[in-house]
Amino acid sequence: MGLSEKYRKSLELKWALRLKTAIPEWGNFDGVVTHNNKSMVVFREFPEFAADGVLILPKKHICGYRDSGFERCANAILRDGGALDDLCAIPWLDQIESLPQLFQEFVTRDVWPGVEVVFDDGDQSAYYIGPVLSADDRGFALCCYDSNGKWEKVYRLEYQEVARVTLGDNYTTEFNRYMRKHGADQLEKIRGRFEP
């Protein structure tokens, strides 16, 4: 069975599987497909048998899957605990067909994603988190803060580099909540100087 069939199986049966990506470190993700289109897969992640956010994975960075005895057991545990009963897709993602559309929606909705990009021919990756200030057909501008809770700068990134987008996981949600509350003044200064 190829990747396309696995996406369909996961989506239709609410079946958890592991997707393997080209991200250099921590590139395997366990969960259930909630949206599948030509260029990307939206994946509800289930680490340690509990839902923890949504991943948007460009298909060009997905290099394999695992759907074996491990997943049969994981699915039995998830179903027994009711974790898959209320598997909700994010409704506005139904209309999204491309990364440019996704990032333009982040600007409109003031969504602060986590974005992992790969570079150096896929040997390196970097994770950025913060508000998307602008997006066009070529790329987007993201105002990033670091793991010390300090605003860095506005990064201009291209869609071809994006390997993973994270929404609603505990890390991103809690860190964003904190930065919206405690970093709002600095962010407004950065926004004031920003030129799209």
N, C-alpha and C positions, 0 to 999 in steps of 0.2 A: 504494500500500500504506500503510495506517495504522499508528499506533504499536503497536496490539495485534498485528498481523501481524508487525511487525518484532521485537517481543519474542519471539514464538513462533519465528520463523526463527532468531534468535540462539541461543535456548535449545536447539532441536532439532538445529540443524546445527553448533553451536559456532562461530557466525559472529560475528566482531568487527565492531562498528559504532560510530558516534559517537552518543551521546545528548546532546541539548542541553537545558539546564535554565534556570530563571529566576534562577539565582544570578548576582548582578551581575558579579562578576569570576571568571574561570576556570571558567565554567559548562558547559564541554563536556568529556565524558569518553569515552574510547575503551576498549572492552572487550567482554566476552561476558556475556550474561544467564545466570545460574545458577539463579535462582528468579524466579517471576513469580506474583503473586497479585493480588487485587482492589485493594489499596491501595498496593503497593510493588513495586519491581523490585530484585533483588539482582544486582549487576554486578561481575564480576571485571575489574579494570582492567588494561590492557596499555599503559602509556605506553612509548614507545621500544622496542616489541617485546618487553618483558619483563613478566611478571606482577608487580603491586605492590599487593596488598591487594584488599579487597572494599569496594564502595560499596553502601549501601542508599539507594535514591532513592524518596521518596514520589512516586507518579505525578502528583499534582497540581502538582508542580514541574517535571515533564518537559514541555518545550514543542516538541520536535521531534527529528529524527534526521538523520544523514547516512549513506547507504549507497550509495556511488558507486564510481568507479574507484579513489579513494584506499583505500577499504575492501577492494576486490578485491585490490589489490596488498598491503595490510597482511595480509590473510588468507593470501595465498600465502606471504609471508615468515614469518608465525607458524607455518604448517603445515610449511614447509620446515625450519624450525629446531626443530620438535617442541614448541613452546610450548603448543599446544592439546591435545597428547596426554594430559597428566596434569591436565587441567582439573578440579579437585576442588571440589565444592560443600561448604559447611560443613553437616554433617548436621543439627545442631540447628536450623538456620534453616528446615528443611522444615516444622516445626510452627508457625512464626511467621506470623501473619496480619495483625498490626497493630503500630503503633509502641508502644502501651502494653505489649503482650506482649514486644516486643523489649527495651524498657528494663527491664522487670521481670526478664527473663532476664539482662541485664547485671548487675543487682544480685545475683542468685543465683549467677552464674558469676564474679563479680568481674572482668568485662571492662571495660577502660578504652577507650571509643571516642573518636574525634574526631567532633564534631557541629557542622555549619554550620547556622546559623539565618538567616533573612531577616526584615527589619523595615523600617519606614518605607515601607509599600506596595511592598515588594520592591526598593527603591532601595539598601538597605544590607544587608550581611551581616556576621556575626561567626563566628569559628571557636573552639570550646571543646574542650579535651582534658583528660581526667582520669576519675576513678572516678564512677560513678553511685551516689549514696547512697540514693536512694529513687525509687520510681516508682508512680504510680497512674493512674487513667483520664484525668485531666486533663493531667498533665505529669510532670516529673521534676526531681530535684535533682542537679546535677553539681558536684563539687568541682574547680575549674579551676586549672591553673597556666599561667603565661604563657611567652612564648618566651625569657625570661631564666631559666627554671627556678625561678621563685618561685611559691609557692601564692598564689592571689588570694583567692577566697571561694567560697561555695556559691551557684551560680546556680540559680534556679528558672525553668524554661523550659516552654513549652507545646508540645505536639506539632504544632499547626498552624504553628508557626514553623520546624520542622525541614525543611531542604531536602536535607541529605546527612548520612549517618552513615558513618564510615570505620573499618574494622577491618583489622588485619594489614598495613597498608602500612609501608614502611621508616621513614618519619618518625614515625608514631604508635607503632610497635613499639619503636623505639630510644629515643625520648624517654620513653615510659612505663617501659621497663626502667630507665632512669637515675633517674627520679623515684621508682619503687618502692624503689630501693636508697638513694638519697641524700635523699629527702624523706619517708621513712616516719614519722619522729618528728613532724614538723609536721602531716602528714596525720592521725595519730592524735589530736593535740590538736584539730584541726578536727572530726573525727568525734565526739569526746567532747562538744563543744559543740553539735553539730547536733541539731536537733529536726525530725523529719519532719512 
